[in-house]
Amino acid sequence: MPYLNVWSSRTNCLISEQELASSSTSVFTWRRTESWVLAYSLPHNSTSDHVSTRNKPKFRNQDFCLRTEFVPFRPQKKDSFALTQASEEKDIHCDVGSEEYEAGRVKGEKVDVRALAQSLHFVKTADEVEEVLKDKVELPLQVYSSMIRGFGKDKKLNSAMALIEWLSRRSKGNIGSISLNVFIYNSLLGAIKEAGKYNFVDKVMEDMVSEGVQPNVVTYNTLMRIYIEQDRELEALNLFREMPKKGLSPSPASYSTALFAYRRLEDGFGAITFFVETREKYQNGEIGNIEEENWEDEFAKLENFIVRICYQVMRQWLVKGENANTNVLKLLTDMDRARLQLSRAEYERLVWACTREEHHVVAKELYNRIRERDTEISLSVCNHIIWLMGKAKKWWAALEIYEDLLDKGPKPNNMSYELIVSHFNILLSAARKRGIWRWGVRLLNKMEEKGLKPSSREWNAVLVACSKASETSAAVQIFRRMVEKGEKPTVISYGALLSALEKGKLYDEALQVWKHMIKVGIEPNLYAYTIMASIYTAQGKFNIVDSIIKEMVTTGVEPTVVTFNAIISGCARNGMESVAYEWFQRMKTQNITPNEVSYEMLIEALANDGKPRLAYELYVRALSEGLSLSTKAYDAVISSTQAYGASIDLSILGPRPPEKKKRVQIRKSLSEFCNIADVPRRSRPFDREEIFTAQTKGT
């Protein structure tokens, strides 16, 4: 690695041989939860830096040694991003004076560099620096470098610039042995980055040129990081490409900084391309030949970094939602081609980022990848996918996830159960509204097959679907099966069964169901009363119809326009047009206002019964009440008038009303349900045996 790092051990040091070989000064990066005070010692009459350590490592430049004392100082700020080895220093405490090596003992005078740096904290000119340092012993250049870094962290860039100017004066005046070099300027660039005073960068680079100091890799790395902080990522990448042209070999930090630029650009595709090219160069021996950089470890870190970048970019795409599906799926494919794999934890975190309906495609792909690679998956992640599939109306896909939980684990919990049951309810509701009773039956069977116990809500949905489809026998069998499964029928269950029996004209059976409902203590609701009124109307038993209306009023279940419409409709269907008109008139005594359905049924009945004038009068009355009648009622009046030669001013009827939108049609085919519920289209023909019991596997 091209930088010095202090690890958790107080004596284990790793120092850059690259920098030590080229100068006796060095840039230090301290990586601990605490920063430390470092003590330096110089021998008498020496202009070179000698540093010793308790455990002395072997360096290419043996003239440079280091002796360290570690004292807790202050917390260190974390690096700005992963894997970019910052060339940052902390405040230091130096010992300057004589030293001698006798049995491992060190003697010498101490100079408090922290206090020295504090004394320079508010200087703004080189003259002020001279006033503070004029009587001081010449210090090692790395001490000045460290103080410059510290000024940057403390946002005292003027102090750093003043110290540089003072050093420049001494160098030009041949005062002392210190001369400005690339490491001092690198420290100043680092201070500029820390202070965020980027407008000084150009001046520093101009000064380097005027001083004849050539930038090195660290200079370029620091400039790249500065450009990235300024949202100039493309310029940072151009700097990286410029290094080889200047005869410099990018360090691992250079490559990680370039990758971070792609991260900031949210260009996952560019990052992968860059990494693949780097890997090829490394495998071909074009890079990584500097032994001190330990490229084997550094390349492993780069590989981890590119995987992390891809994860972060994909997550950002999902959060922003701009072409997320296409980009994420393509980047996953590119990662596969580059032999890069996310961890299970990263896949799962991406699943959590899938919250929009359109994300269901990505979520399913991530789920499949986890299942293919690992034997385990978080249950909460599976539940989230089940929820998302439902949100996207991919209920069958949600059921497949639930089936995997049963077959492969982890074991579903209450949340899994509630989510999948809610999806079944949505499907059953769709089947109920459209009368697709066959799919309702199959859904019930599917629930039982997967260990889900249908409640009365699910049974009722299928019963209503059977009623709407006029499937009387199916409704009877579903009702019986419901009771056999231990589910207590509700008033909705009885109402649906009564309706199915009425449509099948099984009036005696309907009466038995009614009596049983009363016997078991189920109080009839408006719907049940209305069905019974319709049944007795069809039988012409209007005395019983009267009794039902009176009972409704007595029990607090007030008749509505729907109740009277059922009676009027029953009369019309059975050729009792005059009685239908009487019940229409009776609505006034009950303070019930007729609606379009009331008028339309009666008008059609009267027109067909040869009473065009009465039908005409009712039509005009409906118009005066602001009602919009159907085309069918209009045509009935016109046809009856013409057929019976009635002298009526048809202009009063106005223009023929437009065709009304068709109501939801009752479907009996399974293909219809496949379209609305996103379920498999290829299925076996419906076997009526499915009504009685759930199908067993393999049948």
Disulfide bonds with the S-S distance in Angstrom:
none
